[in-house]
Amino acid sequence: NVLIANGSGELLRVATRVYTSGSRHLVTASPTFASPEEMAGQIGSPVKRVLVDKEGKLDLEKMAAAARWAGLIFFCNPNNPTATVHPFKAVADFVGRVRRESPQTAILIDEAYHDYVEDPNYGSAMSLALEHPDVLVTRTLSKAYGMAGMRVGYAIAQARTIEGLQRWIMTFTTNSMAQAAAVASLKDQGHIDRERARNTEVRKYVTRFFNDLGFKTTDSQGNFVFVDIGLPAKEFKEACAKQAVIVGREFPPLEKTWARISLGTMEEMKKATEVFARVLSPEELGVGSRKSDAAAKPVSK
């Protein structure tokens, strides 16, 4: 029931290759993690993108409707970049509906940010992956475990589903040092507990910072915050870079006003928010010159 890979990214690409084709499309949210969509483009599989709702959550009703005759649905939970999460019951209902209405469609539920979730209604979909054929959950040790450079990810699914994916996995996909580090990390629950507590504290601080200034954020359940800054993400990123703070890439189609802020330590984020305050100040923005309501609200350091 377990398949190890060179990071969960390999598993996302392999699942797209196994389940989609020129006649079987990929269903994905917009915006979400782009690896499956990029792979679909490389192999010529059609893609149906479903815009997230006004709260930044995956629109499960529209994604289920788009699943008819699809090869694969990519369900990122929590979603990257919006950081929103769906409760276990909603995920279970979605899987059940798709299995009834389009039983030939596989469902990949990516839980890369699982360890950061604080929502009490959330639950891993691993039990669903073991219950249903062609439903798989992917995880990575790149996030809370801090092993991004060592590339260890894994999938959980029924044995037959795992066998179908195994044929496409790269031979000798993980190296010995990565395997040893992964085993040690999985035994160190104390590290995960401390990392979750650190992230929760910093996430509350950064969310409160933006909300106090009048900027809307989604309900983040990851190690980043998605915020409506009222100006293009590229412009915001470039302005912050001039003051030695790096903000990540843009996420179409919401890049015209929304930006994803990765979370570091509390010390790092206090320095970063000082820069954000200056960049988003009325003087910098030129109050009255922008249409965004968020950008026109008073900002102080």
SULPEFEN-V243556 format. One record per pair of residues at least 12 apart in sequence whose ideal C-beta (glycine too) atoms are under 10 Angstrom apart, sorted by sequence separation. I is the first residue (numbers start at 1). GAP is how many residues later the second one is. If there is no record, write none. Layout:
i: <I & I>
gap: <GAP & GAP>
This chain:
i: <16 & 28 & 37 & 50 & 63 & 95 & 114 & 125 & 140 & 141 & 207 & 215 & 216 & 217 & 237 & 247 & 248 & 261 & 285 & 287 & 26 & 50 & 77 & 94 & 111 & 124 & 126 & 139 & 140 & 141 & 207 & 215 & 216 & 234 & 237 & 247 & 248 & 282 & 26 & 48 & 49 & 50 & 77 & 95 & 111 & 139 & 140 & 155 & 203 & 206 & 213 & 215 & 216 & 233 & 236 & 247 & 248 & 280 & 282 & 285 & 25 & 26 & 48 & 50 & 58 & 60 & 94 & 109 & 110 & 111 & 124 & 138 & 139 & 210 & 215 & 233 & 234 & 235 & 247 & 261 & 280 & 282 & 284 & 20 & 50 & 58 & 75 & 91 & 109 & 138 & 139 & 204 & 209 & 210 & 211 & 213 & 214 & 233 & 234 & 245 & 246 & 282 & 283 & 19 & 26 & 30 & 32 & 48 & 49 & 50 & 58 & 77 & 109 & 137 & 138 & 139 & 203 & 210 & 233 & 259 & 280 & 281 & 282 & 30 & 31 & 32 & 48 & 58 & 91 & 107 & 137 & 138 & 203 & 206 & 207 & 209 & 210 & 229 & 232 & 233 & 237 & 281 & 282 & 16 & 17 & 20 & 21 & 26 & 27 & 28 & 30 & 48 & 58 & 75 & 109 & 136 & 137 & 138 & 203 & 206 & 210 & 233 & 236 & 240 & 280 & 281 & 15 & 16 & 20 & 25 & 26 & 27 & 28 & 29 & 30 & 31 & 32 & 48 & 57 & 58 & 75 & 109 & 136 & 137 & 153 & 154 & 203 & 205 & 207 & 279 & 281 & 12 & 15 & 16 & 22 & 24 & 25 & 26 & 27 & 28 & 29 & 30 & 31 & 57 & 58 & 73 & 107 & 108 & 135 & 136 & 152 & 153 & 199 & 200 & 202 & 203 & 204 & 206 & 233 & 234 & 235 & 236 & 240 & 278 & 12 & 13 & 16 & 17 & 21 & 22 & 23 & 24 & 25 & 26 & 27 & 28 & 29 & 30 & 48 & 57 & 73 & 107 & 135 & 136 & 151 & 152 & 203 & 233 & 234 & 236 & 237 & 277 & 12 & 13 & 16 & 17 & 20 & 21 & 22 & 23 & 25 & 26 & 27 & 29 & 47 & 50 & 56 & 75 & 86 & 114 & 134 & 135 & 151 & 152 & 199 & 200 & 202 & 232 & 233 & 236 & 237 & 245 & 276 & 277 & 278 & 9 & 11 & 12 & 15 & 16 & 20 & 21 & 22 & 29 & 46 & 58 & 115 & 133 & 134 & 150 & 151 & 199 & 224 & 232 & 233 & 235 & 245 & 277 & 8 & 10 & 12 & 13 & 14 & 16 & 17 & 20 & 21 & 31 & 45 & 46 & 48 & 56 & 57 & 73 & 107 & 114 & 132 & 133 & 136 & 150 & 198 & 199 & 226 & 231 & 232 & 233 & 234 & 236 & 247 & 276 & 9 & 12 & 13 & 16 & 17 & 19 & 20 & 32 & 45 & 56 & 58 & 60 & 85 & 106 & 108 & 109 & 110 & 111 & 112 & 113 & 114 & 115 & 129 & 130 & 132 & 133 & 134 & 135 & 136 & 152 & 228 & 230 & 231 & 232 & 233 & 245 & 246 & 275 & 8 & 9 & 12 & 13 & 16 & 20 & 29 & 45 & 47 & 52 & 55 & 56 & 57 & 58 & 67 & 106 & 107 & 108 & 109 & 110 & 111 & 112 & 113 & 116 & 129 & 130 & 131 & 133 & 134 & 150 & 151 & 152 & 196 & 230 & 232 & 233 & 244 & 245 & 274 & 7 & 17 & 29 & 30 & 56 & 57 & 58 & 70 & 85 & 106 & 107 & 108 & 109 & 110 & 111 & 112 & 115 & 116 & 128 & 129 & 130 & 133 & 136 & 150 & 154 & 195 & 226 & 229 & 230 & 231 & 243 & 244 & 245 & 247 & 273 & 13 & 16 & 29 & 30 & 52 & 53 & 55 & 57 & 64 & 73 & 85 & 99 & 103 & 105 & 106 & 107 & 108 & 109 & 110 & 111 & 112 & 114 & 115 & 127 & 128 & 129 & 130 & 132 & 136 & 149 & 150 & 152 & 153 & 228 & 229 & 230 & 243 & 245 & 247 & 9 & 13 & 28 & 29 & 52 & 60 & 64 & 67 & 68 & 80 & 83 & 95 & 103 & 104 & 105 & 106 & 107 & 108 & 110 & 112 & 113 & 114 & 115 & 126 & 134 & 150 & 152 & 227 & 228 & 229 & 245 & 16 & 29 & 40 & 53 & 60 & 63 & 64 & 67 & 79 & 85 & 88 & 90 & 91 & 92 & 94 & 103 & 112 & 113 & 125 & 126 & 130 & 133 & 147 & 150 & 151 & 152 & 227 & 228 & 243 & 244 & 245 & 40 & 52 & 58 & 65 & 67 & 70 & 73 & 74 & 75 & 76 & 77 & 78 & 80 & 85 & 87 & 89 & 90 & 91 & 96 & 99 & 111 & 112 & 124 & 129 & 150 & 226 & 227 & 229 & 240 & 243 & 247 & 29 & 57 & 58 & 60 & 61 & 64 & 68 & 69 & 71 & 72 & 73 & 74 & 75 & 76 & 77 & 78 & 80 & 83 & 85 & 86 & 87 & 88 & 91 & 92 & 95 & 99 & 129 & 152 & 226 & 227 & 242 & 243 & 245 & 257 & 29 & 40 & 60 & 64 & 67 & 68 & 70 & 71 & 72 & 73 & 74 & 75 & 76 & 77 & 78 & 79 & 83 & 85 & 87 & 88 & 89 & 91 & 94 & 95 & 98 & 99 & 147 & 152 & 225 & 226 & 227 & 241 & 245 & 257 & 27 & 28 & 63 & 67 & 69 & 70 & 71 & 72 & 73 & 74 & 75 & 76 & 77 & 78 & 84 & 86 & 87 & 88 & 92 & 96 & 99 & 146 & 147 & 150 & 224 & 225 & 226 & 240 & 243 & 257 & 27 & 36 & 58 & 61 & 65 & 66 & 68 & 69 & 70 & 72 & 73 & 74 & 75 & 76 & 77 & 78 & 85 & 86 & 87 & 88 & 92 & 95 & 96 & 98 & 99 & 145 & 224 & 225 & 239 & 240 & 243 & 256 & 27 & 36 & 37 & 60 & 64 & 67 & 68 & 70 & 76 & 77 & 85 & 88 & 91 & 95 & 98 & 141 & 145 & 224 & 225 & 239 & 242 & 257 & 27 & 28 & 36 & 60 & 64 & 67 & 78 & 147 & 222 & 224 & 225 & 240 & 257 & 27 & 35 & 66 & 78 & 86 & 88 & 92 & 145 & 146 & 223 & 224 & 239 & 240 & 26 & 27 & 34 & 36 & 67 & 77 & 88 & 92 & 95 & 141 & 145 & 218 & 220 & 222 & 223 & 236 & 239 & 240 & 25 & 27 & 33 & 35 & 64 & 78 & 112 & 141 & 144 & 145 & 216 & 217 & 220 & 222 & 223 & 238 & 239 & 25 & 28 & 32 & 215 & 216 & 218 & 237 & 25 & 27 & 32 & 33 & 110 & 145 & 220 & 236 & 25 & 26 & 27 & 28 & 29 & 32 & 63 & 78 & 141 & 215 & 217 & 225 & 235 & 236 & 24 & 25 & 26 & 27 & 28 & 29 & 31 & 32 & 77 & 110 & 111 & 141 & 146 & 239 & 23 & 24 & 25 & 26 & 27 & 28 & 29 & 33 & 34 & 145 & 239 & 24 & 25 & 26 & 27 & 28 & 29 & 32 & 33 & 34 & 77 & 108 & 109 & 144 & 145 & 229 & 23 & 24 & 25 & 26 & 27 & 28 & 31 & 32 & 33 & 77 & 144 & 231 & 22 & 31 & 32 & 108 & 146 & 227 & 231 & 20 & 21 & 29 & 31 & 32 & 75 & 145 & 229 & 230 & 19 & 20 & 29 & 31 & 106 & 144 & 210 & 229 & 19 & 20 & 143 & 144 & 209 & 18 & 19 & 29 & 227 & 231 & 18 & 19 & 207 & 231 & 16 & 17 & 106 & 144 & 206 & 230 & 15 & 16 & 143 & 206 & 207 & 229 & 15 & 206 & 16 & 106 & 203 & 205 & 206 & 15 & 106 & 231 & 12 & 75 & 77 & 203 & 206 & 209 & 213 & 230 & 202 & 205 & 209 & 215 & 230 & 231 & 12 & 72 & 73 & 75 & 76 & 201 & 202 & 230 & 71 & 80 & 200 & 202 & 206 & 209 & 210 & 213 & 229 & 230 & 231 & 12 & 72 & 74 & 199 & 201 & 202 & 205 & 206 & 209 & 213 & 228 & 230 & 231 & 198 & 199 & 201 & 202 & 205 & 208 & 209 & 215 & 228 & 229 & 230 & 198 & 199 & 202 & 203 & 206 & 210 & 214 & 228 & 229 & 230 & 198 & 202 & 206 & 209 & 213 & 227 & 228 & 230 & 198 & 201 & 202 & 205 & 209 & 213 & 206 & 210 & 27 & 36 & 36 & 27 & 35 & 116 & 33 & 115 & 215 & 216 & 27 & 32 & 115 & 118 & 216 & 33 & 116 & 117 & 143 & 144 & 214 & 215 & 24 & 25 & 27 & 28 & 115 & 116 & 143 & 214 & 215 & 24 & 115 & 118 & 213 & 214 & 24 & 26 & 118 & 214 & 215 & 116 & 117 & 214 & 115 & 116 & 210 & 213 & 214 & 215 & 19 & 118 & 213 & 214 & 19 & 20 & 113 & 118 & 213 & 19 & 116 & 212 & 213 & 18 & 19 & 212 & 19 & 16 & 15 & 15 & 16 & 15 & 15 & 12 & 11 & 12 & 11 & 122 & 8 & 12 & 119 & 9 & 8 & 118 & 119 & 8 & 9 & 117 & 118 & 8 & 116 & 117 & 7 & 116 & 117 & 116 & 113 & 114 & 115 & 116 & 113 & 114 & 115 & 116 & 113 & 112 & 113 & 112 & 113 & 19 & 18 & 19 & 15 & 83 & 15 & 15 & 83 & 1 & 11 & 11 & 12 & 11 & 1 & 10 & 11 & 12 & 1 & 8 & 9 & 11 & 8 & 7 & 8 & 9 & 8 & 3 & 5 & 7 & 8 & 9 & 7 & 8 & 83 & 84 & 85 & 1 & 3 & 5 & 7 & 8 & 82 & 83 & 84 & 85 & 86 & 82 & 83 & 84 & 85 & 81 & 82 & 83 & 84 & 85 & 82 & 83 & 84 & 79 & 82 & 83 & 7 & 15 & 78 & 82 & 83 & 7 & 10 & 12 & 14 & 78 & 81 & 83 & 7 & 9 & 11 & 15 & 78 & 79 & 80 & 82 & 83 & 84 & 7 & 8 & 10 & 11 & 12 & 18 & 78 & 79 & 80 & 81 & 82 & 83 & 6 & 7 & 8 & 9 & 11 & 77 & 78 & 80 & 81 & 82 & 83 & 6 & 7 & 8 & 10 & 19 & 78 & 81 & 5 & 6 & 7 & 8 & 15 & 18 & 19 & 78 & 80 & 5 & 6 & 7 & 8 & 18 & 79 & 116 & 4 & 5 & 17 & 4 & 5 & 15 & 18 & 3 & 4 & 5 & 14 & 15 & 18 & 3 & 4 & 14 & 17 & 2 & 3 & 14 & 81 & 2 & 3 & 14 & 15 & 1 & 2 & 3 & 11 & 14 & 1 & 2 & 10 & 13 & 14 & 1 & 14 & 1 & 2 & 11 & 1 & 3 & 10 & 11 & 3 & 10 & 1 & 2 & 3 & 5 & 10 & 56 & 1 & 3 & 5 & 55 & 56 & 57 & 3 & 11 & 56 & 57 & 3 & 5 & 6 & 10 & 55 & 56 & 5 & 6 & 10 & 54 & 55 & 56 & 4 & 5 & 3 & 6 & 7 & 52 & 6 & 7 & 81 & 5 & 6 & 81 & 4 & 5 & 6 & 81 & 82 & 3 & 4 & 56 & 81 & 7 & 80 & 6 & 56 & 82 & 81 & 4 & 52 & 81 & 4 & 82 & 81 & 83 & 4 & 81 & 82 & 83 & 81 & 80 & 81 & 83 & 81 & 31 & 56 & 52 & 51 & 52 & 56 & 51 & 49 & 34 & 34 & 33 & 34 & 31 & 32 & 31 & 30 & 31 & 30 & 31 & 30 & 31 & 30 & 31 & 31 & 31>
gap: <12 & 12 & 12 & 12 & 12 & 12 & 12 & 12 & 12 & 12 & 12 & 12 & 12 & 12 & 12 & 12 & 12 & 12 & 12 & 12 & 13 & 13 & 13 & 13 & 13 & 13 & 13 & 13 & 13 & 13 & 13 & 13 & 13 & 13 & 13 & 13 & 13 & 13 & 14 & 14 & 14 & 14 & 14 & 14 & 14 & 14 & 14 & 14 & 14 & 14 & 14 & 14 & 14 & 14 & 14 & 14 & 14 & 14 & 14 & 14 & 15 & 15 & 15 & 15 & 15 & 15 & 15 & 15 & 15 & 15 & 15 & 15 & 15 & 15 & 15 & 15 & 15 & 15 & 15 & 15 & 15 & 15 & 15 & 16 & 16 & 16 & 16 & 16 & 16 & 16 & 16 & 16 & 16 & 16 & 16 & 16 & 16 & 16 & 16 & 16 & 16 & 16 & 16 & 17 & 17 & 17 & 17 & 17 & 17 & 17 & 17 & 17 & 17 & 17 & 17 & 17 & 17 & 17 & 17 & 17 & 17 & 17 & 17 & 18 & 18 & 18 & 18 & 18 & 18 & 18 & 18 & 18 & 18 & 18 & 18 & 18 & 18 & 18 & 18 & 18 & 18 & 18 & 18 & 19 & 19 & 19 & 19 & 19 & 19 & 19 & 19 & 19 & 19 & 19 & 19 & 19 & 19 & 19 & 19 & 19 & 19 & 19 & 19 & 19 & 19 & 19 & 20 & 20 & 20 & 20 & 20 & 20 & 20 & 20 & 20 & 20 & 20 & 20 & 20 & 20 & 20 & 20 & 20 & 20 & 20 & 20 & 20 & 20 & 20 & 20 & 20 & 21 & 21 & 21 & 21 & 21 & 21 & 21 & 21 & 21 & 21 & 21 & 21 & 21 & 21 & 21 & 21 & 21 & 21 & 21 & 21 & 21 & 21 & 21 & 21 & 21 & 21 & 21 & 21 & 21 & 21 & 21 & 21 & 21 & 22 & 22 & 22 & 22 & 22 & 22 & 22 & 22 & 22 & 22 & 22 & 22 & 22 & 22 & 22 & 22 & 22 & 22 & 22 & 22 & 22 & 22 & 22 & 22 & 22 & 22 & 22 & 22 & 23 & 23 & 23 & 23 & 23 & 23 & 23 & 23 & 23 & 23 & 23 & 23 & 23 & 23 & 23 & 23 & 23 & 23 & 23 & 23 & 23 & 23 & 23 & 23 & 23 & 23 & 23 & 23 & 23 & 23 & 23 & 23 & 23 & 24 & 24 & 24 & 24 & 24 & 24 & 24 & 24 & 24 & 24 & 24 & 24 & 24 & 24 & 24 & 24 & 24 & 24 & 24 & 24 & 24 & 24 & 24 & 25 & 25 & 25 & 25 & 25 & 25 & 25 & 25 & 25 & 25 & 25 & 25 & 25 & 25 & 25 & 25 & 25 & 25 & 25 & 25 & 25 & 25 & 25 & 25 & 25 & 25 & 25 & 25 & 25 & 25 & 25 & 25 & 26 & 26 & 26 & 26 & 26 & 26 & 26 & 26 & 26 & 26 & 26 & 26 & 26 & 26 & 26 & 26 & 26 & 26 & 26 & 26 & 26 & 26 & 26 & 26 & 26 & 26 & 26 & 26 & 26 & 26 & 26 & 26 & 26 & 26 & 26 & 26 & 26 & 26 & 27 & 27 & 27 & 27 & 27 & 27 & 27 & 27 & 27 & 27 & 27 & 27 & 27 & 27 & 27 & 27 & 27 & 27 & 27 & 27 & 27 & 27 & 27 & 27 & 27 & 27 & 27 & 27 & 27 & 27 & 27 & 27 & 27 & 27 & 27 & 27 & 27 & 27 & 27 & 28 & 28 & 28 & 28 & 28 & 28 & 28 & 28 & 28 & 28 & 28 & 28 & 28 & 28 & 28 & 28 & 28 & 28 & 28 & 28 & 28 & 28 & 28 & 28 & 28 & 28 & 28 & 28 & 28 & 28 & 28 & 28 & 28 & 28 & 28 & 29 & 29 & 29 & 29 & 29 & 29 & 29 & 29 & 29 & 29 & 29 & 29 & 29 & 29 & 29 & 29 & 29 & 29 & 29 & 29 & 29 & 29 & 29 & 29 & 29 & 29 & 29 & 29 & 29 & 29 & 29 & 29 & 29 & 29 & 29 & 29 & 29 & 29 & 29 & 30 & 30 & 30 & 30 & 30 & 30 & 30 & 30 & 30 & 30 & 30 & 30 & 30 & 30 & 30 & 30 & 30 & 30 & 30 & 30 & 30 & 30 & 30 & 30 & 30 & 30 & 30 & 30 & 30 & 30 & 30 & 31 & 31 & 31 & 31 & 31 & 31 & 31 & 31 & 31 & 31 & 31 & 31 & 31 & 31 & 31 & 31 & 31 & 31 & 31 & 31 & 31 & 31 & 31 & 31 & 31 & 31 & 31 & 31 & 31 & 31 & 31 & 32 & 32 & 32 & 32 & 32 & 32 & 32 & 32 & 32 & 32 & 32 & 32 & 32 & 32 & 32 & 32 & 32 & 32 & 32 & 32 & 32 & 32 & 32 & 32 & 32 & 32 & 32 & 32 & 32 & 32 & 32 & 33 & 33 & 33 & 33 & 33 & 33 & 33 & 33 & 33 & 33 & 33 & 33 & 33 & 33 & 33 & 33 & 33 & 33 & 33 & 33 & 33 & 33 & 33 & 33 & 33 & 33 & 33 & 33 & 33 & 33 & 33 & 33 & 33 & 33 & 34 & 34 & 34 & 34 & 34 & 34 & 34 & 34 & 34 & 34 & 34 & 34 & 34 & 34 & 34 & 34 & 34 & 34 & 34 & 34 & 34 & 34 & 34 & 34 & 34 & 34 & 34 & 34 & 34 & 34 & 34 & 34 & 34 & 34 & 35 & 35 & 35 & 35 & 35 & 35 & 35 & 35 & 35 & 35 & 35 & 35 & 35 & 35 & 35 & 35 & 35 & 35 & 35 & 35 & 35 & 35 & 35 & 35 & 35 & 35 & 35 & 35 & 35 & 35 & 36 & 36 & 36 & 36 & 36 & 36 & 36 & 36 & 36 & 36 & 36 & 36 & 36 & 36 & 36 & 36 & 36 & 36 & 36 & 36 & 36 & 36 & 36 & 36 & 36 & 36 & 36 & 36 & 36 & 36 & 36 & 36 & 37 & 37 & 37 & 37 & 37 & 37 & 37 & 37 & 37 & 37 & 37 & 37 & 37 & 37 & 37 & 37 & 37 & 37 & 37 & 37 & 37 & 37 & 38 & 38 & 38 & 38 & 38 & 38 & 38 & 38 & 38 & 38 & 38 & 38 & 38 & 39 & 39 & 39 & 39 & 39 & 39 & 39 & 39 & 39 & 39 & 39 & 39 & 39 & 40 & 40 & 40 & 40 & 40 & 40 & 40 & 40 & 40 & 40 & 40 & 40 & 40 & 40 & 40 & 40 & 40 & 40 & 41 & 41 & 41 & 41 & 41 & 41 & 41 & 41 & 41 & 41 & 41 & 41 & 41 & 41 & 41 & 41 & 41 & 42 & 42 & 42 & 42 & 42 & 42 & 42 & 43 & 43 & 43 & 43 & 43 & 43 & 43 & 43 & 44 & 44 & 44 & 44 & 44 & 44 & 44 & 44 & 44 & 44 & 44 & 44 & 44 & 44 & 45 & 45 & 45 & 45 & 45 & 45 & 45 & 45 & 45 & 45 & 45 & 45 & 45 & 45 & 46 & 46 & 46 & 46 & 46 & 46 & 46 & 46 & 46 & 46 & 46 & 47 & 47 & 47 & 47 & 47 & 47 & 47 & 47 & 47 & 47 & 47 & 47 & 47 & 47 & 47 & 48 & 48 & 48 & 48 & 48 & 48 & 48 & 48 & 48 & 48 & 48 & 48 & 49 & 49 & 49 & 49 & 49 & 49 & 49 & 50 & 50 & 50 & 50 & 50 & 50 & 50 & 50 & 50 & 51 & 51 & 51 & 51 & 51 & 51 & 51 & 51 & 52 & 52 & 52 & 52 & 52 & 53 & 53 & 53 & 53 & 53 & 54 & 54 & 54 & 54 & 55 & 55 & 55 & 55 & 55 & 55 & 56 & 56 & 56 & 56 & 56 & 56 & 57 & 57 & 58 & 58 & 58 & 58 & 58 & 59 & 59 & 59 & 60 & 60 & 60 & 60 & 60 & 60 & 60 & 60 & 61 & 61 & 61 & 61 & 61 & 61 & 62 & 62 & 62 & 62 & 62 & 62 & 62 & 62 & 63 & 63 & 63 & 63 & 63 & 63 & 63 & 63 & 63 & 63 & 63 & 64 & 64 & 64 & 64 & 64 & 64 & 64 & 64 & 64 & 64 & 64 & 64 & 64 & 65 & 65 & 65 & 65 & 65 & 65 & 65 & 65 & 65 & 65 & 65 & 66 & 66 & 66 & 66 & 66 & 66 & 66 & 66 & 66 & 66 & 67 & 67 & 67 & 67 & 67 & 67 & 67 & 67 & 68 & 68 & 68 & 68 & 68 & 68 & 70 & 70 & 71 & 72 & 74 & 75 & 75 & 76 & 77 & 77 & 77 & 77 & 78 & 78 & 78 & 78 & 78 & 79 & 79 & 79 & 79 & 79 & 79 & 79 & 80 & 80 & 80 & 80 & 80 & 80 & 80 & 80 & 80 & 81 & 81 & 81 & 81 & 81 & 82 & 82 & 82 & 82 & 82 & 83 & 83 & 83 & 84 & 84 & 84 & 84 & 84 & 84 & 85 & 85 & 85 & 85 & 86 & 86 & 86 & 86 & 86 & 87 & 87 & 87 & 87 & 88 & 88 & 88 & 89 & 90 & 91 & 92 & 92 & 93 & 95 & 96 & 97 & 98 & 99 & 99 & 100 & 100 & 100 & 101 & 102 & 102 & 102 & 103 & 103 & 103 & 103 & 104 & 104 & 104 & 105 & 105 & 105 & 106 & 107 & 107 & 107 & 107 & 108 & 108 & 108 & 108 & 109 & 110 & 110 & 111 & 111 & 115 & 116 & 117 & 119 & 120 & 121 & 123 & 124 & 125 & 125 & 126 & 126 & 127 & 128 & 128 & 128 & 128 & 129 & 129 & 129 & 129 & 130 & 131 & 131 & 131 & 132 & 133 & 133 & 133 & 133 & 133 & 134 & 134 & 134 & 134 & 134 & 135 & 135 & 135 & 135 & 135 & 135 & 135 & 135 & 135 & 135 & 136 & 136 & 136 & 136 & 137 & 137 & 137 & 137 & 137 & 138 & 138 & 138 & 139 & 139 & 139 & 140 & 140 & 140 & 140 & 140 & 141 & 141 & 141 & 141 & 141 & 141 & 141 & 142 & 142 & 142 & 142 & 142 & 142 & 142 & 142 & 142 & 142 & 143 & 143 & 143 & 143 & 143 & 143 & 143 & 143 & 143 & 143 & 143 & 143 & 144 & 144 & 144 & 144 & 144 & 144 & 144 & 144 & 144 & 144 & 144 & 145 & 145 & 145 & 145 & 145 & 145 & 145 & 146 & 146 & 146 & 146 & 146 & 146 & 146 & 146 & 146 & 147 & 147 & 147 & 147 & 147 & 147 & 147 & 148 & 148 & 148 & 149 & 149 & 149 & 149 & 150 & 150 & 150 & 150 & 150 & 150 & 151 & 151 & 151 & 151 & 152 & 152 & 152 & 152 & 153 & 153 & 153 & 153 & 154 & 154 & 154 & 154 & 154 & 155 & 155 & 155 & 155 & 155 & 156 & 156 & 157 & 157 & 157 & 158 & 158 & 158 & 158 & 159 & 159 & 160 & 160 & 160 & 160 & 160 & 160 & 161 & 161 & 161 & 161 & 161 & 161 & 162 & 162 & 162 & 162 & 163 & 163 & 163 & 163 & 163 & 163 & 164 & 164 & 164 & 164 & 164 & 164 & 165 & 165 & 166 & 166 & 166 & 166 & 167 & 167 & 167 & 168 & 168 & 168 & 169 & 169 & 169 & 169 & 169 & 170 & 170 & 170 & 170 & 171 & 171 & 172 & 172 & 172 & 173 & 174 & 174 & 174 & 175 & 176 & 177 & 177 & 178 & 178 & 178 & 178 & 179 & 180 & 180 & 180 & 181 & 195 & 198 & 201 & 202 & 202 & 202 & 203 & 204 & 215 & 217 & 218 & 218 & 219 & 219 & 220 & 221 & 221 & 222 & 222 & 223 & 223 & 224 & 224 & 227 & 229>
